[in-house]
Amino acid sequence: MSVYTRIETEHLARLLARFELTLKGAEAARHGIENSTFLIDADTASGEPRPVVLTVFEQFDGAALAPYLELLASLAAAGLPVPAALSDDHGQRLFEVVGKPAVLTPRLPGGHCFEPEVPHCQQIGALLARLHRQPSAPARALTDERQRLDTFAHHLCRLSEGDQMHARQILEQWAGVDPGDVPVHADLFRDNALFDDQGRLTGVLDFYNACLERPEYDLAVALNDWAVAHDGRPVPRRQAALLAAYRDAGGHWDESILALALAVAALRFWLSRLAGPVSEQSEGEGSKDPSEFARIFGYRFSALGGVEASAPFG
C-alpha cells in the first residue's frame, strides 16, 4: 500500500522486540491507497523466519479499529485465510507508531493476481460464500457501508449533470433496498487477495471496509474488479464463474438486486477515488484513477436499462 508515515529502522527494531522478533529487513508495500503498510522479514527468538506486516492507519483511531480486530480474530478462528492481529508481550494487539494506531499481522504467503482467470474468480466466489455464512455479531459495531456512500455522495457535484442524474437515480433505488445482515468484505479487489504459485487462494486482506450488508453488494464489489476487462466492460465467463462458485458453496442472491448493486458499487468507488489521496506526502500509489470506475458505472447503468455514463469525470 502507499506509505504516508515513515519509520526509522531503529524504531521498527524496537517495536518488533515487543513481539520477540528480530528485524532482518523491511520494505513498503505499494498497492492500495488508505494506510501505510510495511512488509517485514523477521526471525523468532529461536531463529525461525517469521514474515509479518506492519499496518499504520492514517484515518482510523484506536476505538474505531477495535471492532475490526475482533472481526478478524473471529474469522481466523473460523478457518478463513485472514491475517488476525498479533499480540505483543503485554497482550496488546493495537499500539501506536509515530502517534498513529498500528497492528502487526502474519504475512500470509502468495502474491496478488492482476490478470485473473476463471479459477481465480471461482475461488473468490467460494470465499465470499464462506464469509457470508459467518455470524453477524462480530461485525455489528462496524461502520455501515451506506454511511460511507452518503459521505462519498458529496462528490456528486464533480460529475456532469447527466451523470449526476444517473447517479441519483441509482442511489434512490438503492435506498429502497433493505440493508442486509451478513458480514461482507466490501473491498475485495485484486490487491486484497493472495494466491500461491499454483494459483490457490492463500489469503484475503484489508477488512477495514467490512460491515453488515446484503451479499449482493459484496458480490458486486468483487465482480466489478475481478470480472471486468481493462476498458471496464464486464467479462461474462469470469462473472459466471465467480457466481457459480458462490452458489455451489451455499451462497444465494437476488438477480435484480445484484444488477442494481453492480451500479451502486461502481458509483461508490468512482466517488471515493474522486475524493483523492489521503495525503500528498506519500510514497507509492497515493490514489487510483477515477475514470476506471466511471467506465464501469456506465456499463452497469446501461445494463439496468439506462444509457452509459459520460466518460471519465463527466
Backbone hydrogen bonds, N-H to C=O, Kabsch-Sander energy under -0.5 kcal/mol:
donor,donor_aa,acceptor,acceptor_aa,energy
2,S,32,G,-0.5
3,V,283,E,-3.0
4,Y,2,S,-0.5
6,R,4,Y,-0.5
12,L,8,E,-2.3
13,A,9,T,-2.5
14,R,10,E,-2.1
15,L,11,H,-2.1
16,L,12,L,-2.4
17,A,13,A,-1.6
18,R,14,R,-0.8
18,R,15,L,-1.1
19,F,16,L,-1.7
20,E,17,A,-1.6
21,L,16,L,-2.0
22,T,43,D,-2.5
24,K,41,D,-2.9
25,G,41,D,-1.7
27,E,39,L,-2.1
29,A,37,T,-2.3
36,S,56,V,-2.5
37,T,35,N,-0.6
38,F,54,L,-2.7
39,L,27,E,-3.2
40,I,38,F,-0.6
40,I,52,V,-2.8
41,D,25,G,-3.2
42,A,40,I,-0.5
43,D,22,T,-2.0
44,T,48,E,-2.8
45,A,20,E,-0.6
47,G,44,T,-2.0
50,R,42,A,-3.7
52,V,40,I,-2.3
53,V,105,T,-2.7
54,L,38,F,-2.3
55,T,53,V,-0.5
55,T,103,V,-2.4
56,V,36,S,-3.4
56,V,54,L,-0.5
57,F,55,T,-0.5
57,F,101,P,-2.6
65,L,61,D,-1.7
66,A,62,G,-1.6
68,Y,65,L,-1.0
69,L,65,L,-1.9
70,E,66,A,-1.9
71,L,67,P,-2.1
72,L,68,Y,-2.4
73,A,69,L,-2.1
74,S,70,E,-2.2
75,L,71,L,-2.6
76,A,72,L,-2.6
77,A,73,A,-2.0
78,A,74,S,-1.2
79,G,76,A,-1.5
80,L,75,L,-2.2
82,V,80,L,-2.2
84,A,82,V,-1.2
86,L,104,L,-3.3
88,D,92,Q,-2.2
89,D,18,R,-1.7
91,G,88,D,-2.2
95,F,102,A,-2.1
97,V,100,K,-3.1
100,K,97,V,-1.8
102,A,95,F,-2.6
103,V,55,T,-1.9
105,T,53,V,-2.5
107,R,51,P,-2.2
108,L,106,P,-0.9
111,G,195,F,-2.5
113,C,190,R,-0.6
114,F,112,H,-0.6
120,H,117,E,-0.5
121,C,117,E,-2.0
122,Q,118,V,-2.5
123,Q,119,P,-1.9
124,I,120,H,-2.0
125,G,121,C,-2.4
126,A,122,Q,-2.3
127,L,123,Q,-2.3
128,L,124,I,-2.3
129,A,125,G,-1.8
130,R,126,A,-1.9
131,L,127,L,-2.5
132,H,128,L,-2.6
133,R,129,A,-0.7
133,R,130,R,-0.8
134,Q,131,L,-1.7
139,A,136,S,-1.6
140,R,137,A,-1.6
142,L,139,A,-1.5
147,Q,144,D,-0.6
148,R,144,D,-1.5
149,L,145,E,-2.3
150,D,146,R,-2.0
151,T,147,Q,-1.9
152,F,148,R,-2.7
153,A,149,L,-1.7
154,H,151,T,-1.5
155,H,152,F,-2.2
156,L,153,A,-1.9
157,C,154,H,-0.6
158,R,155,H,-1.9
159,L,156,L,-2.1
164,Q,160,S,-2.8
165,M,161,E,-2.1
166,H,162,G,-2.1
167,A,163,D,-2.8
168,R,164,Q,-2.7
169,Q,165,M,-1.9
170,I,166,H,-2.1
171,L,167,A,-2.6
172,E,168,R,-2.3
173,Q,169,Q,-2.1
174,W,170,I,-2.5
175,A,171,L,-2.1
176,G,172,E,-0.7
176,G,173,Q,-0.8
177,V,174,W,-1.8
178,D,176,G,-0.5
182,V,213,E,-1.5
184,V,211,C,-2.8
189,F,187,D,-2.4
192,N,189,F,-2.0
193,A,190,R,-1.1
194,L,203,G,-2.6
195,F,111,G,-2.5
196,D,200,R,-2.4
199,G,196,D,-2.1
202,T,194,L,-2.9
203,G,194,L,-1.3
204,V,81,P,-2.5
205,L,192,N,-2.8
210,A,207,F,-1.6
211,C,184,V,-1.6
213,E,182,V,-2.1
213,E,211,C,-0.5
217,Y,214,R,-0.9
218,D,214,R,-1.1
219,L,215,P,-2.5
220,A,216,E,-2.2
221,V,217,Y,-2.4
222,A,218,D,-2.1
223,L,219,L,-3.1
224,N,220,A,-2.3
225,D,222,A,-1.6
226,W,222,A,-3.3
227,A,223,L,-1.5
228,V,225,D,-0.6
229,A,233,R,-3.2
232,G,229,A,-2.0
235,V,227,A,-2.8
238,R,235,V,-0.6
239,Q,235,V,-2.3
240,A,236,P,-2.9
241,A,237,R,-1.8
242,L,238,R,-2.3
243,L,239,Q,-2.3
244,A,240,A,-2.6
245,A,241,A,-2.2
246,Y,242,L,-2.0
247,R,243,L,-2.5
248,D,244,A,-2.8
249,A,245,A,-1.5
250,G,247,R,-1.9
251,G,246,Y,-2.8
255,E,253,W,-0.5
258,L,254,D,-2.6
259,A,255,E,-2.3
260,L,256,S,-1.7
261,A,257,I,-2.9
262,L,258,L,-2.3
263,A,259,A,-1.0
264,V,260,L,-2.3
265,A,261,A,-3.2
266,A,262,L,-1.6
267,L,263,A,-2.4
268,R,264,V,-2.7
269,F,265,A,-2.0
270,W,266,A,-1.8
271,L,267,L,-2.7
272,S,268,R,-2.4
273,R,269,F,-1.6
274,L,270,W,-1.6
275,A,271,L,-1.2
276,G,273,R,-1.3
278,V,33,I,-0.6
278,V,286,G,-0.6
282,S,280,E,-1.1
283,E,3,V,-2.5
285,E,30,R,-0.8
287,S,285,E,-2.2
292,E,289,D,-1.0
293,F,289,D,-0.5
293,F,290,P,-0.7
294,A,290,P,-1.5
295,R,291,S,-2.1
296,I,292,E,-1.7
297,F,293,F,-2.5
298,G,294,A,-1.8
299,Y,295,R,-1.9
300,R,296,I,-2.6
301,F,297,F,-3.0
302,S,298,G,-2.2
303,A,299,Y,-1.9
304,L,300,R,-0.7
304,L,301,F,-0.8
305,G,302,S,-1.9
306,G,301,F,-1.8
314,G,311,A,-2.2
